[in-house]
């Protein structure tokens, strides 16, 4: 390999520069994934301990090297145990971006088109508006690519057509189904009383309750759009990709939901200045870092 230059007794080659750049990029991506959570502090502590191990080993401090070496010997197992939620989140993120589920694969192979654009969201919006006026909380998950069986199985199967009355009945405070989320997929209410993952961000605004945390967590772990109706204020919000769009009107809700459902079709013909970029620049979008 071609020698680039010397630093003292070290020989720096092109492959070393590429190696350092790739490791730096990987560490930065890991930091972005864990940023805002408690895990980042654990990660920095573990990284500091490893750097100390390298220093004492280079300084030939045998006792410290032996002690830290025993810890580093089980480092991989320790990382898996300590960062199990983050590893799972990372794998979910990879799976979400590849989208190799059975329905999508068949659609790509056979040229079939899904009918997500035919979803009538008017009953959902009317129900959300009524629930907000009654100060009844609600959590509704829109999915365009998957029935979310893992999360649907945590609740009660419904498999019914979407209707305003049914949603009002589900989220009525006296209903046994109101405590949890409703999953919507292909014009159907797939399940109710579903348990969603909670966001582990430690810098969320004080006004975000458990429903908002669940909405953010679900949007981080899956390619979904989650609607929240606040029980305290009646305000309606949407969560997407770890961002909360809060206090939206019915017209804004309709536009953003349709934009999400039609995003794949629009991306084929839209330019960088189209609506999806404008949504991210909206002052009502609260970025959670």
N, C-alpha and C positions, 0 to 999 in steps of 0.2 A: 504494500500500500504506500502511496506517495507521501513522503514526509513534508509537513507544512512548515513547522518551525519548532524551536527548542524553548522550553521554559526551565532553566536550570538543568536538572538531570532528566526532565520529562521530555519525551518526544511526542509532539502533537501532530496527528495526521488528520486528513480530511474526514475519515470515518469517525474519529473522536469528536469532531465538531458536530457532525450529523447526529451522533449518539447523544451528545449533551443537549442539542436542540430538541430532539424527540422526547427525551426524558423531561425537559423543562415544559414542553407542550403538554405532556401527559399529566404532570403534576398540576399544571394550571387548570386542566379540564377536571381533574379530581377535586381541586379546590372550588371550582365553580359549582360542581355537583353538590358539594357539602356546605357551601357558603350560607351563613345565616343559621345553621343548625349547631347543636352542641358537638356533633361529631367532628367538626373542623378543629375544635380545641384539642380533642383527643388525638386527631391526626397530627397536628403540629407538635404535640407532646411526644408522640411516637417517633416522628421525624427527628426531633431534637435529640432524643435518646440514641437514635441510630448514628447521628453525626458525632455525638460524644463517644460512641463505641469506636468509630473510625479514628477519632483523634487519639484516644488512649491506646488503641492498637498500633498506630503509627509511632506513638511515643514509647512503645514497648513497656507499658505498665501492665505487667502480667496479671496481677490480682484483679484489677478492674476489668481487664480484657476478658478474663475467665468468667467473672460474674455476669457482665453484660453479654458475653458470648452465649451463655446458657439461656438468657432471655431471648436473644436473637435467633437461637436455634429453633424456638417454637414460634417465631415471629409470624409465619404464614397463618398458623392456627389462631394466634391471638388476633390478627387482622380480620380473619373471617368472623370470629366471635364478636369483636368490638364493632365492626362495621357491617354486620349482617343486614340491617335495614337499608344502608346506602348501596351495598352490593346488589340487593334485590331491586332497588330503584334503578340502578345503572342497567341491569339486565332488562328490566321492563322498558327502559328508555330505548335500548337497542331493538327490542322486539317491536316497540311501537313504530320506530322509524322504518324497519324492514317490512312490516305489514304482510307477513307470509301466511296469514290464516287461510283456512279452506275456502271461505266465501270469496275473498279477494283473489285467490289464486285461480279459481274457476272463472271469475269475472274477467281476469286478464287473459286466460287461455281461450275462452270462448267468446270474448267480446261482449259479454252480458253487461248491462247497465243496471245499477241499483236504482230504486225508486225513492231515495231519500228526499229528493226535491219535491215529491208529492205529499210530504208530510203536512198535514193541516195543523198549524201551530196555534190557530185562533182559540180552540178550547183550552189550550195550556195557558195562553196569555190571559184569557178571561178568568180562568180559575185562579191564577196567580194574583190578578188584580183584586178579586173578591177575597182571597185569603189575606192579602195585605190590608184591606179595609177592615177585616175582622181581627187583625193582629194574630192570625194563625201562622205559625212558621211552616215552611215547606222547603224541601230539597229535591230537585228534579234533575236527573242526568240525561242528557241527549247524547246518543251514540250513533255514529253513521257507518261504522265499519264492523262492529261486533256486538252480539247480544250481551257481552260482559257476564258470561256464565259464572265465573268465579265469584263476582259480587252479587249476582242475582240469586245464587244458591244460598247466600247468607240471609236472605229474606224469604218472603212468601210469594210463590209464583202467581201471577195474575193472568197474563196472556189475553188481555181484553183490548178492544178498540179504545182509542183515546177519547174521552169525553169530559166536559167540564164538571158534570155532576159526580162522576166517578172520582175525579181528582179531589173535589171538595169533600167527598165522603172519606177518602183515604186520609186526608190531612186534617179532618175534624179532630179536635182535641179529645173527644170521647171515643175515637176510633182506636182499636188496638194496632192499627197499621200506621198511625201517624208518626211514630217515633222511628225515623229512618228515612231513607231515600227511595224515590221512585225512579226506575230505569225505563227510558223510552227508546225503542228501536223498531224501525220499519213500521211506523204507524200503529204500534202496539205498546201498551203498558206491559212490559216484560215481568216486572216484579215490584213489590213494595216492601217497606220495612227493611231495606237493604243496609248493610253496614259498610261504610266507606273508610278508606285509610285517612288518618289525620295528618295534616301537615306538621312537620317538626320544626318549622321556622320559629326562631325565638324572638324575632323582632316584628311580630305582627301588631297592627294597631289595636288599641284597647277595645274598640267597638266591635271587633270581630269575635263572635262567639263560637261555640262548638260547631254549629252548622257551617259557618264560613271556613273554619279550619278544615272540616271534612270536604267542603267543596274544593278548596285549594289543594288538599292532599290528593283527591281524585283526579284533578286536572294535571297534577304533577306526574301521577303514576299511569295515566292512560290518555289516549287521544279522544277526550270527551269535552263537552261543554256542560257546565253545571250551573243551574239556576238556584238562587237562594232567596227565599222570602223571609225577611227578618220578623221574628215574633215580637220584638220590642218596639220597632219603629214602623214596620209594614213596608219598608223599602225593599226593592227588588234589585238583585245583583247577579252578575255572571262571573264565573271563574273559568279561565282558559290558560293552559300552560304556566300555571303558577302565578297568574296575574288576576287581580280582582277588579272587575268593572262594576262600580257600586252606584246605587241610587239612580237607576235607569228608568226612563219612562217606557210605556207600552210600545211606542213607536221605535225607540232605541232597542228594546228587547227583540222585537220582530226582526229588525234589520240585522242585528248581530247573530241571531239564531239562524236566519236564512243564509247569512254569509258563511257561517260555520258549515251548514249542511251542504252548501254548494261550493265550498272552497276548492275541492278537487277539480270540479269542472271549470271554475273560474281561473284557476292557476294555469290552465293550458292556454288561455287567451289573454290574461291580464298582464299589465305592465307593472313595474315597480311603484308607479304612482297611483295605483288603483286603491280601492277601499280597504283591503286588509292592512296596508301600511298605515292608512289614515286612522284606523281603529287603534293601533298601538300608540299613536301620537295623541290620542284623545286625553284631555286632562282628567277625565273620570276614571281612567285606567290606573289603578294603583299597583305599581310594580313592587313585588315583595322580594327583596334581595337578602 
